[in-house]
Amino acid sequence: MPGDESGYTSQINALHAALGIASDYGEWIGLPLQHEPAQLVSAGPDMFGRPQQMTPATFAAWQAMRDRAARDGITLCLVSAYRGATYQADLIRRKLDGGRTLDDILKVNAAPGYSEHHTGRALDIATPGSPPLETEFDQTDAFDWLMKNADEFGFVLSYPKESVSAITYEPWHWCLRAD
Ligand SMILES: [Zn+2]
């Protein structure tokens, strides 16, 4: 949040130190620090029944986009929306405890503070018949529909194939443009 920039930066630095993440991570990954929103609303359960939150504008845009897709015969499912920095740190800690290396984990998970999911504007989207969070989502009619129509609702594919950041291609990850 504006006004509490140094507090947020200190929290992120502490989470990184605890996980052994290098202090130049932000420059290396090529992504800005992501801030948590002032307001989140309940967006109901995701496809696994887990309660999800997003910003009010994101929720409105998501509902409108999902409804339009449904009218076109396309089913869009929510996999994940808002995730805070502490949640992201816990996720990485569990993978480290499971024996994976930090380098491997950071290829697929942004470090705490750098995930677009912190903003409450990023959504992971799936469709029936295609496993969630897998690259083959880009072979589905749902992905084609999103590439043609998501822009109209304000959603942008954050990590395209030709990405400027070190985050790998994520055809399922869409973020509402900041206003
Ligand atoms: Zn995502």
Backbone and ligand atoms as CSV (ligand in chain L), in Angstrom:
chain,resi,resn,atom,element,x,y,z
A,1,MET,N,N,0.844,-1.204,0.000
A,1,MET,CA,C,0.000,0.000,0.000
A,1,MET,C,C,0.878,1.252,0.000
A,2,PRO,N,N,0.433,2.344,-0.639
A,2,PRO,CA,C,1.288,3.559,-0.741
A,2,PRO,C,C,1.665,4.016,0.650
A,3,GLY,N,N,2.335,4.670,1.152
A,3,GLY,CA,C,2.461,5.058,2.551
A,3,GLY,C,C,3.181,4.056,3.428
A,4,ASP,N,N,3.127,2.776,3.030
A,4,ASP,CA,C,3.775,1.764,3.860
A,4,ASP,C,C,4.800,0.987,3.029
A,5,GLU,N,N,5.387,1.695,2.064
A,5,GLU,CA,C,6.324,1.082,1.128
A,5,GLU,C,C,7.515,0.444,1.850
A,6,SER,N,N,8.112,1.145,2.804
A,6,SER,CA,C,9.323,0.607,3.425
A,6,SER,C,C,8.980,-0.582,4.309
A,7,GLY,N,N,7.797,-0.547,4.942
A,7,GLY,CA,C,7.373,-1.684,5.757
A,7,GLY,C,C,7.177,-2.920,4.906
A,8,TYR,N,N,6.576,-2.736,3.739
A,8,TYR,CA,C,6.325,-3.865,2.834
A,8,TYR,C,C,7.652,-4.422,2.316
A,9,THR,N,N,8.551,-3.508,1.913
A,9,THR,CA,C,9.859,-3.937,1.412
A,9,THR,C,C,10.628,-4.712,2.485
A,10,SER,N,N,10.558,-4.258,3.720
A,10,SER,CA,C,11.249,-4.967,4.811
A,10,SER,C,C,10.666,-6.355,5.001
A,11,GLN,N,N,9.331,-6.452,4.923
A,11,GLN,CA,C,8.673,-7.758,5.085
A,11,GLN,C,C,9.117,-8.716,3.986
A,12,ILE,N,N,9.172,-8.199,2.746
A,12,ILE,CA,C,9.581,-9.037,1.612
A,12,ILE,C,C,11.039,-9.464,1.772
A,13,ASN,N,N,11.895,-8.517,2.170
A,13,ASN,CA,C,13.313,-8.852,2.348
A,13,ASN,C,C,13.490,-9.936,3.410
A,14,ALA,N,N,12.703,-9.861,4.485
A,14,ALA,CA,C,12.795,-10.854,5.561
A,14,ALA,C,C,12.346,-12.228,5.058
A,15,LEU,N,N,11.259,-12.256,4.268
A,15,LEU,CA,C,10.776,-13.529,3.714
A,15,LEU,C,C,11.826,-14.127,2.772
A,16,HIS,N,N,12.470,-13.279,1.973
A,16,HIS,CA,C,13.500,-13.761,1.039
A,16,HIS,C,C,14.694,-14.315,1.804
A,17,ALA,N,N,15.125,-13.593,2.845
A,17,ALA,CA,C,16.291,-14.036,3.628
A,17,ALA,C,C,16.012,-15.404,4.243
A,18,ALA,N,N,14.790,-15.589,4.744
A,18,ALA,CA,C,14.433,-16.859,5.398
A,18,ALA,C,C,14.451,-18.025,4.413
A,19,LEU,N,N,14.174,-17.732,3.138
A,19,LEU,CA,C,14.128,-18.796,2.117
A,19,LEU,C,C,15.462,-18.939,1.390
A,20,GLY,N,N,16.411,-18.019,1.632
A,20,GLY,CA,C,17.708,-18.074,0.960
A,20,GLY,C,C,17.676,-17.489,-0.440
A,21,ILE,N,N,16.715,-16.619,-0.711
A,21,ILE,CA,C,16.607,-16.009,-2.037
A,21,ILE,C,C,17.574,-14.821,-2.132
A,22,ALA,N,N,18.325,-14.761,-3.236
A,22,ALA,CA,C,19.354,-13.729,-3.402
A,22,ALA,C,C,18.738,-12.331,-3.381
A,23,SER,N,N,19.496,-11.363,-2.866
A,23,SER,CA,C,18.967,-10.004,-2.707
A,23,SER,C,C,18.783,-9.294,-4.048
A,24,ASP,N,N,19.414,-9.794,-5.127
A,24,ASP,CA,C,19.222,-9.156,-6.435
A,24,ASP,C,C,18.150,-9.870,-7.263
A,25,TYR,N,N,17.285,-10.646,-6.588
A,25,TYR,CA,C,16.244,-11.419,-7.283
A,25,TYR,C,C,15.403,-10.541,-8.213
A,26,GLY,N,N,14.973,-9.364,-7.712
A,26,GLY,CA,C,14.090,-8.489,-8.482
A,26,GLY,C,C,14.687,-8.107,-9.827
A,27,GLU,N,N,15.970,-7.768,-9.838
A,27,GLU,CA,C,16.643,-7.407,-11.093
A,27,GLU,C,C,16.793,-8.624,-11.989
A,28,TRP,N,N,17.136,-9.769,-11.377
A,28,TRP,CA,C,17.361,-10.988,-12.146
A,28,TRP,C,C,16.074,-11.456,-12.832
A,29,ILE,N,N,14.959,-11.420,-12.113
A,29,ILE,CA,C,13.713,-11.939,-12.664
A,29,ILE,C,C,13.094,-10.946,-13.657
A,30,GLY,N,N,13.459,-9.680,-13.554
A,30,GLY,CA,C,12.942,-8.688,-14.492
A,30,GLY,C,C,11.497,-8.322,-14.244
A,31,LEU,N,N,11.059,-8.429,-12.996
A,31,LEU,CA,C,9.674,-8.096,-12.642
A,31,LEU,C,C,9.673,-7.048,-11.529
A,32,PRO,N,N,8.638,-6.189,-11.517
A,32,PRO,CA,C,8.534,-5.212,-10.428
A,32,PRO,C,C,7.988,-5.852,-9.153
A,33,LEU,N,N,8.245,-5.202,-8.018
A,33,LEU,CA,C,7.615,-5.616,-6.764
A,33,LEU,C,C,6.104,-5.427,-6.914
A,34,GLN,N,N,5.337,-6.428,-6.501
A,34,GLN,CA,C,3.879,-6.378,-6.639
A,34,GLN,C,C,3.244,-6.055,-5.287
A,35,HIS,N,N,2.314,-5.133,-5.291
A,35,HIS,CA,C,1.704,-4.698,-4.037
A,35,HIS,C,C,0.335,-5.324,-3.810
A,36,GLU,N,N,-0.020,-5.461,-2.537
A,36,GLU,CA,C,-1.316,-6.029,-2.199
A,36,GLU,C,C,-2.374,-4.926,-2.299
A,37,PRO,N,N,-3.601,-5.279,-2.685
A,37,PRO,CA,C,-4.623,-4.255,-2.929
A,37,PRO,C,C,-5.225,-3.719,-1.640
A,38,ALA,N,N,-5.854,-2.554,-1.739
A,38,ALA,CA,C,-6.522,-1.960,-0.584
A,38,ALA,C,C,-7.767,-2.755,-0.226
A,39,GLN,N,N,-8.388,-3.379,-1.225
A,39,GLN,CA,C,-9.653,-4.068,-0.976
A,39,GLN,C,C,-9.739,-5.366,-1.765
A,40,LEU,N,N,-10.270,-6.394,-1.107
A,40,LEU,CA,C,-10.523,-7.682,-1.748
A,40,LEU,C,C,-11.959,-8.072,-1.471
A,41,VAL,N,N,-12.582,-8.754,-2.428
A,41,VAL,CA,C,-13.928,-9.278,-2.199
A,41,VAL,C,C,-13.907,-10.790,-2.394
A,42,SER,N,N,-14.857,-11.461,-1.763
A,42,SER,CA,C,-14.992,-12.896,-1.938
A,42,SER,C,C,-15.510,-13.181,-3.340
A,43,ALA,N,N,-14.846,-14.113,-4.027
A,43,ALA,CA,C,-15.239,-14.444,-5.399
A,43,ALA,C,C,-15.777,-15.864,-5.470
A,44,GLY,N,N,-16.153,-16.423,-4.322
A,44,GLY,CA,C,-16.678,-17.781,-4.305
A,44,GLY,C,C,-15.559,-18.794,-4.404
A,45,PRO,N,N,-15.916,-20.086,-4.484
A,45,PRO,CA,C,-14.893,-21.130,-4.526
A,45,PRO,C,C,-14.272,-21.293,-5.912
A,46,ASP,N,N,-13.007,-21.744,-5.955
A,46,ASP,CA,C,-12.389,-22.084,-7.230
A,46,ASP,C,C,-12.807,-23.499,-7.618
A,47,MET,N,N,-12.246,-24.046,-8.699
A,47,MET,CA,C,-12.677,-25.349,-9.205
A,47,MET,C,C,-12.354,-26.486,-8.240
A,48,PHE,N,N,-11.511,-26.208,-7.228
A,48,PHE,CA,C,-11.202,-27.218,-6.216
A,48,PHE,C,C,-11.959,-26.969,-4.915
A,49,GLY,N,N,-12.872,-25.988,-4.925
A,49,GLY,CA,C,-13.667,-25.690,-3.741
A,49,GLY,C,C,-12.972,-24.798,-2.727
A,50,ARG,N,N,-11.826,-24.227,-3.100
A,50,ARG,CA,C,-11.110,-23.341,-2.183
A,50,ARG,C,C,-11.648,-21.919,-2.342
A,51,PRO,N,N,-11.958,-21.235,-1.222
A,51,PRO,CA,C,-12.483,-19.865,-1.338
A,51,PRO,C,C,-11.441,-18.930,-1.966
A,52,GLN,N,N,-11.894,-18.079,-2.875
A,52,GLN,CA,C,-10.990,-17.165,-3.574
A,52,GLN,C,C,-11.388,-15.717,-3.347
A,53,GLN,N,N,-10.389,-14.842,-3.406
A,53,GLN,CA,C,-10.620,-13.402,-3.305
A,53,GLN,C,C,-9.942,-12.699,-4.467
A,54,MET,N,N,-10.490,-11.544,-4.854
A,54,MET,CA,C,-9.868,-10.695,-5.874
A,54,MET,C,C,-10.332,-9.265,-5.639
A,55,THR,N,N,-9.802,-8.316,-6.381
A,55,THR,CA,C,-10.259,-6.941,-6.192
A,55,THR,C,C,-11.680,-6.813,-6.738
A,56,PRO,N,N,-12.446,-5.821,-6.270
A,56,PRO,CA,C,-13.815,-5.657,-6.775
A,56,PRO,C,C,-13.858,-5.517,-8.295
A,57,ALA,N,N,-12.945,-4.751,-8.891
A,57,ALA,CA,C,-12.946,-4.558,-10.349
A,57,ALA,C,C,-12.630,-5.864,-11.072
A,58,THR,N,N,-11.721,-6.642,-10.493
A,58,THR,CA,C,-11.361,-7.919,-11.116
A,58,THR,C,C,-12.537,-8.880,-11.069
A,59,PHE,N,N,-13.241,-8.900,-9.942
A,59,PHE,CA,C,-14.385,-9.796,-9.792
A,59,PHE,C,C,-15.463,-9.452,-10.817
A,60,ALA,N,N,-15.730,-8.150,-10.974
A,60,ALA,CA,C,-16.746,-7.723,-11.948
A,60,ALA,C,C,-16.324,-8.118,-13.370
A,61,ALA,N,N,-15.054,-7.883,-13.707
A,61,ALA,CA,C,-14.563,-8.192,-15.056
A,61,ALA,C,C,-14.548,-9.700,-15.296
A,62,TRP,N,N,-14.165,-10.460,-14.280
A,62,TRP,CA,C,-14.137,-11.926,-14.396
A,62,TRP,C,C,-15.539,-12.492,-14.632
A,63,GLN,N,N,-16.510,-11.997,-13.864
A,63,GLN,CA,C,-17.887,-12.487,-14.031
A,63,GLN,C,C,-18.421,-12.179,-15.425
A,64,ALA,N,N,-18.141,-10.950,-15.892
A,64,ALA,CA,C,-18.624,-10.550,-17.223
A,64,ALA,C,C,-17.963,-11.408,-18.298
A,65,MET,N,N,-16.654,-11.655,-18.158
A,65,MET,CA,C,-15.929,-12.440,-19.164
A,65,MET,C,C,-16.384,-13.900,-19.147
A,66,ARG,N,N,-16.543,-14.463,-17.940
A,66,ARG,CA,C,-16.974,-15.855,-17.820
A,66,ARG,C,C,-18.375,-16.049,-18.420
A,67,ASP,N,N,-19.273,-15.075,-18.175
A,67,ASP,CA,C,-20.638,-15.173,-18.693
A,67,ASP,C,C,-20.659,-15.079,-20.210
A,68,ARG,N,N,-19.847,-14.157,-20.760
A,68,ARG,CA,C,-19.805,-14.010,-22.219
A,68,ARG,C,C,-19.249,-15.290,-22.854
A,69,ALA,N,N,-18.192,-15.842,-22.231
A,69,ALA,CA,C,-17.600,-17.079,-22.751
A,69,ALA,C,C,-18.649,-18.187,-22.746
A,70,ALA,N,N,-19.427,-18.271,-21.657
A,70,ALA,CA,C,-20.451,-19.312,-21.547
A,70,ALA,C,C,-21.462,-19.181,-22.682
A,71,ARG,N,N,-21.823,-17.935,-23.010
A,71,ARG,CA,C,-22.776,-17.740,-24.121
A,71,ARG,C,C,-22.177,-18.192,-25.449
A,72,ASP,N,N,-20.835,-18.155,-25.541
A,72,ASP,CA,C,-20.150,-18.629,-26.756
A,72,ASP,C,C,-19.832,-20.123,-26.676
A,73,GLY,N,N,-20.338,-20.803,-25.624
A,73,GLY,CA,C,-20.109,-22.244,-25.490
A,73,GLY,C,C,-18.776,-22.615,-24.883
A,74,ILE,N,N,-18.124,-21.642,-24.224
A,74,ILE,CA,C,-16.800,-21.865,-23.632
A,74,ILE,C,C,-16.924,-21.823,-22.103
A,75,THR,N,N,-16.386,-22.842,-21.404
A,75,THR,CA,C,-16.410,-22.855,-19.951
A,75,THR,C,C,-15.057,-22.405,-19.410
A,76,LEU,N,N,-15.057,-21.294,-18.674
A,76,LEU,CA,C,-13.842,-20.822,-18.013
A,76,LEU,C,C,-13.954,-21.133,-16.532
A,77,CYS,N,N,-12.949,-21.829,-15.968
A,77,CYS,CA,C,-12.936,-22.174,-14.550
A,77,CYS,C,C,-11.818,-21.409,-13.859
A,78,LEU,N,N,-12.104,-20.958,-12.638
A,78,LEU,CA,C,-11.090,-20.270,-11.836
A,78,LEU,C,C,-10.260,-21.302,-11.066
A,79,VAL,N,N,-8.937,-21.212,-11.186
A,79,VAL,CA,C,-8.050,-22.103,-10.425
A,79,VAL,C,C,-7.530,-21.382,-9.192
A,80,SER,N,N,-7.173,-20.104,-9.342
A,80,SER,CA,C,-6.555,-19.384,-8.238
A,80,SER,C,C,-6.593,-17.891,-8.534
A,81,ALA,N,N,-6.796,-17.076,-7.494
A,81,ALA,CA,C,-6.814,-15.624,-7.690
A,81,ALA,C,C,-5.800,-14.977,-6.746
A,82,TYR,N,N,-6.279,-14.219,-5.729
A,82,TYR,CA,C,-5.355,-13.536,-4.813
A,82,TYR,C,C,-4.551,-14.529,-3.977
A,83,ARG,N,N,-3.256,-14.296,-3.897
A,83,ARG,CA,C,-2.394,-15.002,-2.938
A,83,ARG,C,C,-1.432,-13.975,-2.349
A,84,GLY,N,N,-1.331,-13.907,-1.043
A,84,GLY,CA,C,-0.454,-12.936,-0.389
A,84,GLY,C,C,1.002,-13.386,-0.373
A,85,ALA,N,N,1.890,-12.470,0.021
A,85,ALA,CA,C,3.330,-12.749,0.042
A,85,ALA,C,C,3.665,-13.867,1.033
A,86,THR,N,N,2.990,-13.898,2.173
A,86,THR,CA,C,3.253,-14.932,3.173
A,86,THR,C,C,2.829,-16.302,2.652
A,87,TYR,N,N,1.695,-16.328,1.946
A,87,TYR,CA,C,1.235,-17.579,1.319
A,87,TYR,C,C,2.277,-18.075,0.326
A,88,GLN,N,N,2.808,-17.135,-0.489
A,88,GLN,CA,C,3.804,-17.498,-1.500
A,88,GLN,C,C,5.072,-18.057,-0.828
A,89,ALA,N,N,5.457,-17.455,0.298
A,89,ALA,CA,C,6.636,-17.944,1.038
A,89,ALA,C,C,6.379,-19.355,1.563
A,90,ASP,N,N,5.173,-19.600,2.081
A,90,ASP,CA,C,4.825,-20.930,2.607
A,90,ASP,C,C,4.852,-21.974,1.494
A,91,LEU,N,N,4.352,-21.568,0.306
A,91,LEU,CA,C,4.332,-22.468,-0.850
A,91,LEU,C,C,5.759,-22.881,-1.227
A,92,ILE,N,N,6.662,-21.905,-1.262
A,92,ILE,CA,C,8.064,-22.193,-1.617
A,92,ILE,C,C,8.720,-23.034,-0.526
A,93,ARG,N,N,8.405,-22.723,0.741
A,93,ARG,CA,C,8.973,-23.490,1.863
A,93,ARG,C,C,8.559,-24.961,1.774
A,94,ARG,N,N,7.291,-25.212,1.440
A,94,ARG,CA,C,6.821,-26.599,1.338
A,94,ARG,C,C,7.560,-27.345,0.227
A,95,LYS,N,N,7.822,-26.667,-0.889
A,95,LYS,CA,C,8.549,-27.311,-1.989
A,95,LYS,C,C,10.009,-27.566,-1.607
A,96,LEU,N,N,10.616,-26.631,-0.877
A,96,LEU,CA,C,11.997,-26.846,-0.394
A,96,LEU,C,C,12.040,-28.037,0.549
A,97,ASP,N,N,11.049,-28.088,1.455
A,97,ASP,CA,C,10.978,-29.201,2.414
A,97,ASP,C,C,10.756,-30.524,1.689
A,98,GLY,N,N,10.115,-30.451,0.510
A,98,GLY,CA,C,9.873,-31.649,-0.283
A,98,GLY,C,C,11.096,-32.077,-1.095
A,99,GLY,N,N,12.196,-31.324,-0.984
A,99,GLY,CA,C,13.448,-31.744,-1.597
A,99,GLY,C,C,13.795,-31.061,-2.908
A,100,ARG,N,N,12.950,-30.101,-3.347
A,100,ARG,CA,C,13.281,-29.424,-4.607
A,100,ARG,C,C,14.268,-28.287,-4.353
A,101,THR,N,N,15.062,-27.955,-5.366
A,101,THR,CA,C,16.031,-26.880,-5.187
A,101,THR,C,C,15.361,-25.528,-5.408
A,102,LEU,N,N,15.931,-24.516,-4.764
A,102,LEU,CA,C,15.381,-23.165,-4.889
A,102,LEU,C,C,15.379,-22.705,-6.351
A,103,ASP,N,N,16.454,-23.008,-7.083
A,103,ASP,CA,C,16.537,-22.608,-8.496
A,103,ASP,C,C,15.377,-23.177,-9.301
A,104,ASP,N,N,15.087,-24.457,-9.074
A,104,ASP,CA,C,13.988,-25.106,-9.798
A,104,ASP,C,C,12.646,-24.479,-9.437
A,105,ILE,N,N,12.450,-24.239,-8.147
A,105,ILE,CA,C,11.176,-23.690,-7.685
A,105,ILE,C,C,10.955,-22.292,-8.272
A,106,LEU,N,N,12.027,-21.489,-8.301
A,106,LEU,CA,C,11.878,-20.099,-8.763
A,106,LEU,C,C,11.690,-19.988,-10.281
A,107,LYS,N,N,11.833,-21.118,-10.983
A,107,LYS,CA,C,11.498,-21.098,-12.412
A,107,LYS,C,C,9.993,-21.095,-12.617
A,108,VAL,N,N,9.250,-21.643,-11.662
A,108,VAL,CA,C,7.797,-21.732,-11.836
A,108,VAL,C,C,7.009,-20.915,-10.809
A,109,ASN,N,N,7.642,-20.535,-9.708
A,109,ASN,CA,C,6.961,-19.711,-8.708
A,109,ASN,C,C,7.750,-18.418,-8.506
A,110,ALA,N,N,7.079,-17.297,-8.623
A,110,ALA,CA,C,7.738,-16.023,-8.308
A,110,ALA,C,C,8.062,-15.993,-6.817
A,111,ALA,N,N,9.115,-15.301,-6.451
A,111,ALA,CA,C,9.457,-15.122,-5.035
A,111,ALA,C,C,8.385,-14.272,-4.359
A,112,PRO,N,N,8.235,-14.406,-3.033
A,112,PRO,CA,C,7.280,-13.553,-2.312
A,112,PRO,C,C,7.521,-12.075,-2.670
A,113,GLY,N,N,6.437,-11.353,-2.930
A,113,GLY,CA,C,6.562,-9.951,-3.297
A,113,GLY,C,C,6.535,-9.726,-4.795
A,114,TYR,N,N,6.769,-10.770,-5.596
A,114,TYR,CA,C,6.879,-10.601,-7.050
A,114,TYR,C,C,5.804,-11.358,-7.835
A,115,SER,N,N,4.878,-11.994,-7.131
A,115,SER,CA,C,3.791,-12.684,-7.829
A,115,SER,C,C,2.678,-11.696,-8.155
A,116,GLU,N,N,2.193,-11.731,-9.391
A,116,GLU,CA,C,1.058,-10.879,-9.744
A,116,GLU,C,C,-0.184,-11.253,-8.945
A,117,HIS,N,N,-0.216,-12.462,-8.401
A,117,HIS,CA,C,-1.372,-12.866,-7.597
A,117,HIS,C,C,-1.500,-12.030,-6.320
A,118,HIS,N,N,-0.407,-11.374,-5.888
A,118,HIS,CA,C,-0.496,-10.486,-4.711
A,118,HIS,C,C,-1.433,-9.307,-4.953
A,119,THR,N,N,-1.588,-8.913,-6.224
A,119,THR,CA,C,-2.349,-7.696,-6.539
A,119,THR,C,C,-3.856,-7.902,-6.466
A,120,GLY,N,N,-4.307,-9.166,-6.453
A,120,GLY,CA,C,-5.745,-9.434,-6.493
A,120,GLY,C,C,-6.329,-9.240,-7.874
A,121,ARG,N,N,-5.481,-8.991,-8.886
A,121,ARG,CA,C,-5.950,-8.794,-10.257
A,121,ARG,C,C,-5.583,-9.959,-11.174
A,122,ALA,N,N,-4.745,-10.888,-10.698
A,122,ALA,CA,C,-4.298,-12.007,-11.535
A,122,ALA,C,C,-5.152,-13.245,-11.284
A,123,LEU,N,N,-5.531,-13.920,-12.370
A,123,LEU,CA,C,-6.349,-15.130,-12.287
A,123,LEU,C,C,-5.673,-16.258,-13.055
A,124,ASP,N,N,-5.662,-17.449,-12.463
A,124,ASP,CA,C,-5.296,-18.650,-13.203
A,124,ASP,C,C,-6.597,-19.285,-13.669
A,125,ILE,N,N,-6.674,-19.548,-14.979
A,125,ILE,CA,C,-7.924,-19.998,-15.608
A,125,ILE,C,C,-7.714,-21.368,-16.251
A,126,ALA,N,N,-8.700,-22.232,-16.093
A,126,ALA,CA,C,-8.659,-23.565,-16.703
A,126,ALA,C,C,-9.969,-23.814,-17.433
A,127,THR,N,N,-10.042,-24.957,-18.102
A,127,THR,CA,C,-11.276,-25.352,-18.787
A,127,THR,C,C,-11.402,-26.866,-18.689
A,128,PRO,N,N,-12.634,-27.387,-18.638
A,128,PRO,CA,C,-12.805,-28.839,-18.526
A,128,PRO,C,C,-12.105,-29.586,-19.678
A,129,GLY,N,N,-11.499,-30.722,-19.364
A,129,GLY,CA,C,-10.859,-31.543,-20.388
A,129,GLY,C,C,-9.390,-31.247,-20.587
A,130,SER,N,N,-8.861,-30.250,-19.875
A,130,SER,CA,C,-7.434,-29.907,-19.975
A,130,SER,C,C,-6.907,-29.724,-18.551
A,131,PRO,N,N,-5.802,-30.383,-18.188
A,131,PRO,CA,C,-5.329,-30.292,-16.806
A,131,PRO,C,C,-4.943,-28.863,-16.440
A,132,PRO,N,N,-5.347,-28.383,-15.239
A,132,PRO,CA,C,-5.060,-27.001,-14.866
A,132,PRO,C,C,-3.561,-26.732,-14.723
A,133,LEU,N,N,-3.165,-25.524,-15.046
A,133,LEU,CA,C,-1.786,-25.045,-14.869
A,133,LEU,C,C,-0.783,-25.839,-15.694
A,134,GLU,N,N,-1.222,-26.306,-16.867
A,134,GLU,CA,C,-0.311,-26.999,-17.788
A,134,GLU,C,C,-0.303,-26.241,-19.117
A,135,THR,N,N,0.869,-26.254,-19.776
A,135,THR,CA,C,1.044,-25.496,-21.016
A,135,THR,C,C,0.038,-25.889,-22.089
A,136,GLU,N,N,-0.418,-27.146,-22.058
A,136,GLU,CA,C,-1.348,-27.595,-23.102
A,136,GLU,C,C,-2.698,-26.884,-23.040
A,137,PHE,N,N,-2.914,-26.073,-22.007
A,137,PHE,CA,C,-4.113,-25.212,-22.004
A,137,PHE,C,C,-4.160,-24.376,-23.287
A,138,ASP,N,N,-2.987,-24.082,-23.865
A,138,ASP,CA,C,-2.994,-23.242,-25.067
A,138,ASP,C,C,-3.509,-23.979,-26.315
A,139,GLN,N,N,-3.809,-25.277,-26.158
A,139,GLN,CA,C,-4.394,-26.033,-27.271
A,139,GLN,C,C,-5.924,-26.066,-27.204
A,140,THR,N,N,-6.515,-25.419,-26.196
A,140,THR,CA,C,-7.963,-25.512,-25.985
A,140,THR,C,C,-8.725,-24.381,-26.679
A,141,ASP,N,N,-10.018,-24.622,-26.911
A,141,ASP,CA,C,-10.892,-23.574,-27.441
A,141,ASP,C,C,-10.983,-22.413,-26.457
A,142,ALA,N,N,-10.889,-22.722,-25.149
A,142,ALA,CA,C,-10.969,-21.672,-24.129
A,142,ALA,C,C,-9.803,-20.685,-24.294
A,143,PHE,N,N,-8.607,-21.211,-24.568
A,143,PHE,CA,C,-7.450,-20.326,-24.748
A,143,PHE,C,C,-7.623,-19.471,-26.003
A,144,ASP,N,N,-8.085,-20.096,-27.098
A,144,ASP,CA,C,-8.342,-19.327,-28.326
A,144,ASP,C,C,-9.328,-18.194,-28.046
A,145,TRP,N,N,-10.379,-18.537,-27.295
A,145,TRP,CA,C,-11.405,-17.546,-26.975
A,145,TRP,C,C,-10.785,-16.387,-26.172
A,146,LEU,N,N,-9.958,-16.744,-25.181
A,146,LEU,CA,C,-9.312,-15.709,-24.357
A,146,LEU,C,C,-8.399,-14.816,-25.202
A,147,MET,N,N,-7.646,-15.425,-26.107
A,147,MET,CA,C,-6.741,-14.625,-26.945
A,147,MET,C,C,-7.518,-13.630,-27.810
A,148,LYS,N,N,-8.747,-14.007,-28.196
A,148,LYS,CA,C,-9.558,-13.111,-29.024
A,148,LYS,C,C,-10.340,-12.091,-28.194
A,149,ASN,N,N,-10.770,-12.484,-26.985
A,149,ASN,CA,C,-11.766,-11.685,-26.265
A,149,ASN,C,C,-11.333,-11.109,-24.915
A,150,ALA,N,N,-10.295,-11.650,-24.274
A,150,ALA,CA,C,-9.958,-11.225,-22.910
A,150,ALA,C,C,-9.634,-9.731,-22.843
A,151,ASP,N,N,-8.993,-9.229,-23.889
A,151,ASP,CA,C,-8.601,-7.817,-23.911
A,151,ASP,C,C,-9.793,-6.879,-23.723
A,152,GLU,N,N,-10.929,-7.274,-24.315
A,152,GLU,CA,C,-12.139,-6.461,-24.212
A,152,GLU,C,C,-12.584,-6.311,-22.752
A,153,PHE,N,N,-12.265,-7.304,-21.920
A,153,PHE,CA,C,-12.644,-7.277,-20.502
A,153,PHE,C,C,-11.501,-6.750,-19.625
A,154,GLY,N,N,-10.388,-6.392,-20.248
A,154,GLY,CA,C,-9.270,-5.801,-19.508
A,154,GLY,C,C,-8.198,-6.786,-19.086
A,155,PHE,N,N,-8.334,-8.058,-19.498
A,155,PHE,CA,C,-7.358,-9.067,-19.062
A,155,PHE,C,C,-6.241,-9.252,-20.092
A,156,VAL,N,N,-5.023,-9.378,-19.570
A,156,VAL,CA,C,-3.822,-9.490,-20.398
A,156,VAL,C,C,-3.083,-10.782,-20.024
A,157,LEU,N,N,-2.549,-11.471,-21.036
A,157,LEU,CA,C,-1.708,-12.649,-20.803
A,157,LEU,C,C,-0.353,-12.140,-20.302
A,158,SER,N,N,-0.046,-12.383,-19.019
A,158,SER,CA,C,1.141,-11.758,-18.411
A,158,SER,C,C,2.449,-12.371,-18.873
A,159,TYR,N,N,2.446,-13.710,-19.083
A,159,TYR,CA,C,3.700,-14.397,-19.376
A,159,TYR,C,C,3.569,-15.163,-20.688
A,160,PRO,N,N,3.566,-14.410,-21.804
A,160,PRO,CA,C,3.429,-15.059,-23.121
A,160,PRO,C,C,4.694,-15.834,-23.480
A,161,LYS,N,N,4.637,-16.536,-24.598
A,161,LYS,CA,C,5.779,-17.346,-25.026
A,161,LYS,C,C,7.034,-16.498,-25.163
A,162,GLU,N,N,6.875,-15.323,-25.781
A,162,GLU,CA,C,8.024,-14.422,-25.954
A,162,GLU,C,C,8.025,-13.460,-24.779
A,163,SER,N,N,8.396,-13.955,-23.592
A,163,SER,CA,C,8.294,-13.153,-22.385
A,163,SER,C,C,9.571,-12.358,-22.145
A,164,VAL,N,N,9.406,-11.162,-21.586
A,164,VAL,CA,C,10.576,-10.356,-21.247
A,164,VAL,C,C,11.136,-10.746,-19.882
A,165,SER,N,N,10.343,-11.451,-19.071
A,165,SER,CA,C,10.810,-11.827,-17.736
A,165,SER,C,C,11.339,-13.256,-17.755
A,166,ALA,N,N,11.883,-13.683,-16.632
A,166,ALA,CA,C,12.418,-15.038,-16.516
A,166,ALA,C,C,11.338,-16.042,-16.124
A,167,ILE,N,N,10.098,-15.585,-16.004
A,167,ILE,CA,C,8.986,-16.498,-15.725
A,167,ILE,C,C,8.661,-17.257,-17.017
A,168,THR,N,N,8.502,-18.558,-16.912
A,168,THR,CA,C,8.224,-19.357,-18.099
A,168,THR,C,C,6.796,-19.100,-18.601
A,169,TYR,N,N,6.523,-19.526,-19.816
A,169,TYR,CA,C,5.238,-19.371,-20.495
A,169,TYR,C,C,4.093,-19.895,-19.628
A,170,GLU,N,N,3.088,-19.057,-19.398
A,170,GLU,CA,C,1.925,-19.457,-18.582
A,170,GLU,C,C,0.642,-19.070,-19.310
A,171,PRO,N,N,0.163,-19.923,-20.226
A,171,PRO,CA,C,-1.045,-19.570,-20.980
A,171,PRO,C,C,-2.299,-19.443,-20.111
A,172,TRP,N,N,-2.262,-19.945,-18.885
A,172,TRP,CA,C,-3.438,-19.919,-17.997
A,172,TRP,C,C,-3.510,-18.656,-17.128
A,173,HIS,N,N,-2.444,-17.848,-17.106
A,173,HIS,CA,C,-2.350,-16.745,-16.149
A,173,HIS,C,C,-2.696,-15.413,-16.820
A,174,TRP,N,N,-3.803,-14.810,-16.382
A,174,TRP,CA,C,-4.333,-13.562,-16.953
A,174,TRP,C,C,-4.472,-12.519,-15.864
A,175,CYS,N,N,-4.127,-11.277,-16.175
A,175,CYS,CA,C,-4.167,-10.226,-15.156
A,175,CYS,C,C,-4.957,-9.031,-15.670
A,176,LEU,N,N,-5.833,-8.517,-14.810
A,176,LEU,CA,C,-6.579,-7.315,-15.171
A,176,LEU,C,C,-5.621,-6.134,-15.204
A,177,ARG,N,N,-5.673,-5.355,-16.306
A,177,ARG,CA,C,-4.808,-4.172,-16.391
A,177,ARG,C,C,-5.049,-3.261,-15.188
A,178,ALA,N,N,-3.971,-2.698,-14.634
A,178,ALA,CA,C,-4.112,-1.736,-13.543
A,178,ALA,C,C,-4.694,-0.457,-14.116
A,179,ASP,N,N,-5.562,0.221,-13.340
A,179,ASP,CA,C,-6.125,1.452,-13.908
A,179,ASP,C,C,-5.492,2.686,-13.300
L,1,ZN,ZN,ZN,-0.948,-17.361,-12.033
